[in-house]
Amino acid sequence: MSEQTALFFQEVEQIVDQFPVYGDVKHIQPFGTGHINDTFAITVGQGRAQIRYVLQRVNGNVFKNIPALQENIARVTDHIREKLKRQHVQDISGRVLHFLPAADGRNWVQDDEGKYWRLCPLIERARVYDVLESASQAEMVARAFGEFQLQLADLDASLLAETIPEFHHGPGRRQQFIDALEADEHNRAASCQPEIDFLTEHFDVFDVFPAAFADGSLPLRTTHNDTKCNNVMVDEQTGQSICVLDLDTVMPGSALYDFGDMVRTATNPAAEDERNLSLVRMDLEYFTALVRGYVSCAGGFLNDTERDLLPFSGKLLTLMIGSRFLTDHLRGDTYFRIHRPDHNLDRCRTQFKLVESIEAQEESMTSVVDSVWARRR
């Protein structure tokens, strides 16, 4: 073990000691594929048993008010846990995340450098999918997020803090891109002019939801706001969803933010950073599966405007994340973790190609929503 590794191991032990975990840390390894937080699976020896936990160092550069973020998570998970209890659900510990309380009662600790850490039991015998393998899996993921929204439909969204202000606010994201383009601090604009032109030509897409919020037709709800398929934990034996993960962005928003991001992540058979753009497309079969799964749970509380904007939400969310990747590329890759040169530009190109595919199929997508909605009645 190198000196650096030994020091980190010691640091982790000191963090874990502040939570109600009994035993010795035996093993630490990186865990998951997230872009933002540093996540580790740790193994703790408890007698003859080996118990695993997930330890996260929350990114303070992205989340400016981590105590408020953790309070959001506690409020949401407590709300869901109480509902599951009333429904007499078995194995509640595997159905909703539970961040352990530290000695002071807070569900996080802060180290000597001011960094925030949290700890939760690892849900065993379960996995996530970075890329879905079938339309039935897409339907299962959509049902999981629809159920998540349904469980929180009676939670007052105004009680939650905005963990990232204006996270899905189109005009704000547009302005961030414009500012980054005008500054062009790293002289990258010249190498991505087609992407700049594409985004500029689609600026009006960002104004649709703010207008609907303003006239009251789009209600504010408690939403997940990051509904990638790998944020649903799936039981390895049954293949069914059991738990929604990554609750850092749970806050007030639109139900359509969640559905739109599912369209972005679940209907594209290619990876989020695929360089071969011929592989990138919106698969209508997968979209249909998403609509079936989501509407089966969320259809009871969605209003007419939300229903009508389901197809459009996929284009909006895909364009928005594409703009964020492009903005971060222009800024010098300060937000999303990259693993190669021009990684964020590759991600951007994938999203914009997916927008084109969505636009080519919007009429068919609307027909799918109308058909599924009619059968729901």
KOLPA-818478 format. One line per 8 residues: number of its first residue (from 1); their letters; for each residue x, z, y of C-alpha. Coordinates in Angstrom, 1 decimal, decimal comma. Layout:
NUM	a	X/Z/Y | ...;
% end
This chain:
1	mseqtalf	0,0/0,0/0,0 | 1,5/-1,0/3,4 | 1,8/1,4/6,2 | -0,9/-0,4/8,2 | -3,3/-0,3/5,2 | -2,6/3,4/4,6 | -3,4/4,2/8,2 | -6,7/2,3/8,0;
9	fqeveqiv	-7,6/4,1/4,7 | -6,9/7,4/6,4 | -9,0/6,4/9,4 | -11,9/5,4/7,1 | -11,7/8,8/5,3 | -11,9/10,6/8,6 | -15,0/8,6/9,6 | -16,7/9,1/6,2;
17	dqfpvygd	-16,1/12,8/6,3 | -18,4/13,1/9,3 | -21,4/11,9/7,2 | -23,1/13,8/4,3 | -21,0/12,0/1,7 | -19,5/14,2/-1,1 | -16,4/13,0/-2,9 | -13,2/11,1/-2,2;
25	vkhiqpfg	-12,9/7,5/-1,0 | -11,4/5,5/-3,8 | -11,6/1,9/-2,6 | -12,2/-0,1/0,6 | -12,8/-3,8/0,8 | -14,3/-6,3/3,4 | -18,0/-7,0/2,7 | -20,4/-9,7/3,7;
33	tghindtf	-20,0/-12,8/5,8 | -21,3/-11,7/9,2 | -19,9/-13,1/12,4 | -20,2/-10,0/14,6 | -19,5/-6,5/13,1 | -16,6/-5,4/10,8 | -18,2/-4,5/7,5 | -16,7/-2,8/4,5;
41	aitvgqgr	-17,8/-1,7/1,0 | -16,4/1,7/0,2 | -16,4/3,4/-3,2 | -16,6/7,2/-3,3 | -15,8/9,2/-6,4 | -18,4/11,9/-7,1 | -17,5/13,6/-10,3 | -17,6/10,9/-13,0;
49	aqiryvlq	-19,8/8,6/-10,8 | -18,7/5,9/-8,5 | -21,1/5,6/-5,5 | -20,8/2,7/-3,1 | -21,7/2,7/0,6 | -21,6/0,1/3,4 | -19,5/1,2/6,4 | -19,7/-0,8/9,6;
57	rvngnvfk	-17,7/-0,8/12,8 | -20,3/-2,1/15,3 | -19,0/-4,7/17,8 | -19,0/-3,0/21,2 | -18,2/-6,3/23,0 | -21,5/-7,8/21,8 | -23,7/-4,7/21,8 | -23,2/-2,8/25,1;
65	nipalqen	-25,5/0,1/24,3 | -24,9/1,1/20,6 | -26,7/4,4/20,8 | -29,9/2,6/21,9 | -29,3/0,0/19,2 | -29,1/2,8/16,6 | -32,2/4,4/18,0 | -34,1/1,1/17,6;
73	iarvtdhi	-33,0/0,9/14,0 | -34,0/4,5/13,3 | -37,5/4,0/14,9 | -38,1/0,8/12,9 | -36,8/2,0/9,5 | -38,7/5,3/9,8 | -41,9/3,3/10,6 | -41,5/1,1/7,6;
81	reklkrqh	-40,5/4,0/5,3 | -43,6/5,9/6,2 | -45,8/2,9/5,5 | -44,1/2,4/2,1 | -44,7/6,1/1,3 | -48,4/5,7/2,1 | -48,5/2,7/-0,1 | -46,9/4,7/-3,0;
89	vqdisgrv	-44,1/2,1/-3,2 | -41,5/2,8/-5,9 | -37,7/3,0/-5,0 | -38,2/3,2/-1,3 | -34,4/3,7/-0,9 | -33,9/0,1/-2,1 | -36,7/-1,3/0,2 | -35,5/-0,3/3,6;
97	lhflpaad	-32,1/0,5/5,1 | -31,2/4,1/5,7 | -28,2/4,9/7,9 | -27,0/8,4/7,2 | -27,1/11,1/9,8 | -23,8/12,5/11,0 | -23,2/16,3/11,6 | -24,8/16,1/15,0;
105	grnwvqdd	-27,9/14,3/13,7 | -27,1/10,9/15,1 | -27,0/8,0/12,8 | -23,5/6,9/14,0 | -20,2/8,4/14,9 | -17,6/7,5/17,5 | -13,9/7,5/16,8 | -11,0/8,5/19,1;
113	egkywrlc	-10,8/4,9/20,4 | -14,4/4,9/21,4 | -15,5/2,6/18,6 | -18,8/3,2/16,8 | -19,3/3,5/13,1 | -22,3/3,8/10,8 | -22,8/4,3/7,1 | -25,6/3,5/4,6;
121	plierarv	-25,9/3,5/0,8 | -25,2/0,1/-0,7 | -28,3/-1,4/-2,4 | -27,0/-2,1/-5,9 | -28,0/-4,9/-8,3 | -29,0/-7,1/-5,4 | -27,5/-10,1/-3,6 | -28,0/-12,4/-0,6;
129	ydvlesas	-27,9/-16,2/-0,4 | -25,9/-17,9/2,4 | -27,5/-21,2/1,4 | -30,8/-21,2/-0,4 | -30,9/-22,9/-3,9 | -34,6/-23,8/-4,1 | -37,8/-24,1/-2,1 | -39,2/-21,1/-3,9;
137	qaemvara	-36,4/-19,0/-2,5 | -37,2/-20,3/0,9 | -40,8/-19,2/0,4 | -39,6/-15,8/-0,8 | -37,4/-15,3/2,3 | -40,2/-16,3/4,6 | -42,6/-13,9/2,9 | -40,0/-11,1/3,3;
145	fgefqlql	-39,7/-11,6/7,1 | -43,4/-12,1/7,4 | -44,0/-8,8/5,7 | -41,3/-7,2/7,9 | -43,3/-8,3/11,0 | -46,5/-7,2/9,4 | -45,1/-3,7/8,7 | -44,2/-3,5/12,4;
153	adldasll	-47,2/-5,1/13,9 | -48,6/-1,8/15,0 | -45,3/-0,5/16,4 | -45,3/-0,7/20,2 | -42,5/-3,2/21,1 | -42,1/-1,6/24,5 | -40,6/1,5/22,8 | -37,6/-0,5/21,7;
161	aetipefh	-34,5/-1,3/23,8 | -33,2/-4,8/24,3 | -29,9/-4,6/22,3 | -28,8/-7,9/23,7 | -30,7/-8,6/27,0 | -32,4/-12,0/27,0 | -31,1/-12,7/23,5 | -33,5/-15,6/23,0;
169	hgpgrrqq	-34,3/-16,3/26,6 | -34,0/-20,1/27,0 | -33,4/-20,3/30,7 | -30,7/-17,6/30,5 | -28,9/-19,4/27,7 | -29,1/-22,7/29,6 | -27,5/-21,0/32,7 | -24,7/-19,5/30,5;
177	fidalead	-23,9/-22,9/29,3 | -23,9/-24,4/32,8 | -21,6/-21,6/34,0 | -19,2/-22,1/31,1 | -19,2/-25,9/31,6 | -18,5/-25,6/35,3 | -15,7/-23,2/34,7 | -14,2/-25,1/31,8;
185	ehnraasc	-11,5/-22,4/31,6 | -9,9/-23,9/28,5 | -10,2/-27,6/29,4 | -12,4/-28,3/26,4 | -15,3/-30,1/28,1 | -13,7/-33,5/27,8 | -13,5/-33,3/24,1 | -17,2/-32,4/23,6;
193	qpeidflt	-19,0/-34,7/26,0 | -21,6/-36,0/23,5 | -22,7/-32,5/22,7 | -22,8/-31,6/26,4 | -25,0/-34,7/27,0 | -27,3/-33,9/24,1 | -27,9/-30,3/25,3 | -28,5/-31,4/28,9;
201	ehfdvfdv	-31,1/-34,0/27,8 | -33,0/-31,2/26,0 | -33,0/-28,6/28,8 | -36,8/-28,7/29,1 | -37,2/-27,2/25,6 | -35,9/-23,9/26,9 | -38,9/-23,5/29,3 | -41,8/-23,6/26,8;
209	fpaafadg	-41,7/-20,0/25,6 | -41,2/-18,4/29,0 | -44,2/-20,3/30,3 | -46,3/-19,1/27,4 | -45,2/-15,5/27,9 | -46,0/-15,8/31,6 | -49,6/-17,0/31,0 | -50,2/-14,4/28,3;
217	slplrtth	-50,8/-16,8/25,4 | -47,6/-15,7/23,7 | -47,7/-11,9/22,9 | -44,7/-9,6/22,8 | -44,0/-8,3/19,3 | -41,5/-6,2/17,4 | -39,3/-8,8/15,8 | -36,0/-9,2/13,9;
225	ndtkcnnv	-34,5/-11,9/16,0 | -31,9/-13,0/13,4 | -33,7/-14,2/10,4 | -31,0/-16,0/8,5 | -31,7/-16,2/4,8 | -28,6/-14,0/4,1 | -30,4/-11,2/5,9 | -32,8/-10,8/3,0;
233	mvdeqtgq	-31,6/-8,7/0,0 | -32,8/-10,2/-3,3 | -33,1/-8,3/-6,6 | -30,7/-9,9/-9,1 | -33,1/-9,4/-12,0 | -36,5/-10,4/-10,6 | -35,2/-12,9/-7,9 | -37,7/-11,3/-5,4;
241	sicvldld	-36,9/-10,0/-2,0 | -36,6/-6,2/-1,7 | -35,1/-5,4/1,7 | -34,5/-7,0/5,1 | -30,9/-6,5/6,5 | -29,0/-6,7/9,8 | -31,3/-4,8/12,1 | -29,0/-4,9/15,2;
249	tvmpgsal	-31,2/-7,3/17,0 | -34,6/-5,8/16,2 | -36,2/-5,5/19,6 | -39,2/-6,9/21,6 | -39,6/-10,6/21,2 | -41,8/-13,4/19,8 | -42,8/-13,7/16,2 | -41,8/-17,4/16,7;
257	ydfgdmvr	-38,2/-16,5/17,3 | -38,1/-15,2/13,7 | -39,9/-18,2/12,2 | -37,9/-20,6/14,2 | -34,6/-19,2/13,1 | -35,8/-19,4/9,5 | -36,4/-23,1/10,0 | -32,9/-23,4/11,4;
265	tatnpaae	-31,2/-21,6/8,5 | -33,4/-22,3/5,5 | -34,4/-25,9/5,7 | -30,9/-27,3/6,1 | -29,2/-27,8/2,8 | -25,8/-28,0/4,5 | -23,7/-25,0/5,7 | -24,0/-23,8/9,3;
273	dernlslv	-20,6/-25,2/10,1 | -20,8/-28,4/8,0 | -18,4/-31,1/9,3 | -20,0/-33,9/7,3 | -23,1/-34,4/9,5 | -24,6/-36,9/7,1 | -25,5/-33,8/4,9 | -27,4/-32,1/7,7;
281	rmdleyft	-31,2/-32,5/7,8 | -34,4/-30,6/8,0 | -35,9/-30,6/4,5 | -39,7/-30,9/4,7 | -40,2/-29,4/1,3 | -38,3/-26,3/2,4 | -40,3/-26,2/5,7 | -43,5/-26,3/3,7;
289	alvrgyvs	-42,3/-23,4/1,6 | -41,4/-21,4/4,7 | -44,8/-21,9/6,2 | -46,5/-20,8/2,9 | -44,5/-17,7/2,6 | -44,6/-16,7/6,2 | -48,3/-17,3/6,8 | -49,2/-15,4/3,6;
297	caggflnd	-48,1/-12,2/5,4 | -48,1/-13,0/9,1 | -51,1/-15,2/9,3 | -53,5/-12,3/9,8 | -52,0/-11,3/13,1 | -50,7/-14,6/14,7 | -52,8/-16,0/17,5 | -53,6/-19,7/18,0;
305	terdllpf	-50,7/-20,3/20,3 | -48,3/-18,8/17,9 | -49,7/-21,0/15,1 | -49,5/-24,2/17,1 | -45,9/-23,5/18,1 | -44,6/-22,8/14,6 | -43,1/-26,3/14,3 | -41,7/-26,3/17,8;
313	sgklltlm	-40,0/-22,9/17,2 | -37,6/-24,5/14,7 | -36,4/-27,0/17,3 | -36,1/-24,3/20,0 | -34,1/-21,8/17,9 | -31,8/-24,5/16,5 | -31,1/-25,9/20,0 | -30,6/-22,4/21,3;
321	igsrfltd	-28,0/-21,4/18,7 | -26,3/-24,8/19,1 | -26,1/-24,1/22,9 | -24,6/-20,7/22,2 | -22,0/-22,2/19,9 | -21,1/-24,8/22,5 | -21,0/-22,2/25,3 | -18,7/-20,0/23,2;
329	hlrgdtyf	-16,4/-23,0/22,5 | -16,1/-23,7/26,2 | -15,4/-20,0/26,9 | -12,6/-19,8/24,4 | -14,4/-18,4/21,3 | -15,1/-14,9/22,7 | -18,3/-14,1/20,9 | -18,6/-15,7/17,4;
337	rihrpdhn	-15,7/-15,0/15,0 | -14,0/-18,3/14,2 | -11,8/-19,2/11,2 | -10,3/-22,5/12,3 | -9,7/-24,5/15,5 | -13,0/-26,0/17,0 | -15,0/-23,9/14,6 | -17,7/-23,2/17,2;
345	ldrcrtqf	-17,8/-26,9/18,1 | -18,4/-27,8/14,4 | -21,2/-25,2/14,3 | -22,7/-26,7/17,5 | -22,6/-30,3/16,1 | -24,4/-29,1/12,9 | -27,2/-27,5/15,0 | -27,7/-30,5/17,2;
353	klvesiea	-27,9/-32,9/14,2 | -30,5/-30,6/12,7 | -32,5/-30,7/16,0 | -32,5/-34,5/15,7 | -33,9/-34,2/12,2 | -36,6/-31,8/13,3 | -37,6/-34,1/16,1 | -38,0/-37,0/13,7;
361	qeesmtsv	-40,4/-35,0/11,5 | -42,4/-33,0/14,1 | -45,7/-34,8/13,3 | -45,3/-34,0/9,6 | -44,4/-30,4/10,3 | -47,6/-30,0/12,3 | -49,6/-31,4/9,5 | -48,0/-28,9/7,1;
369	vdsvwarr	-48,9/-26,0/9,3 | -52,5/-27,2/9,7 | -52,9/-27,7/5,9 | -51,4/-24,3/5,0 | -53,4/-22,5/7,7 | -56,7/-24,1/6,5 | -56,1/-23,0/2,9 | -55,4/-19,5/4,1;
377	r	-58,9/-19,2/5,4;
% end
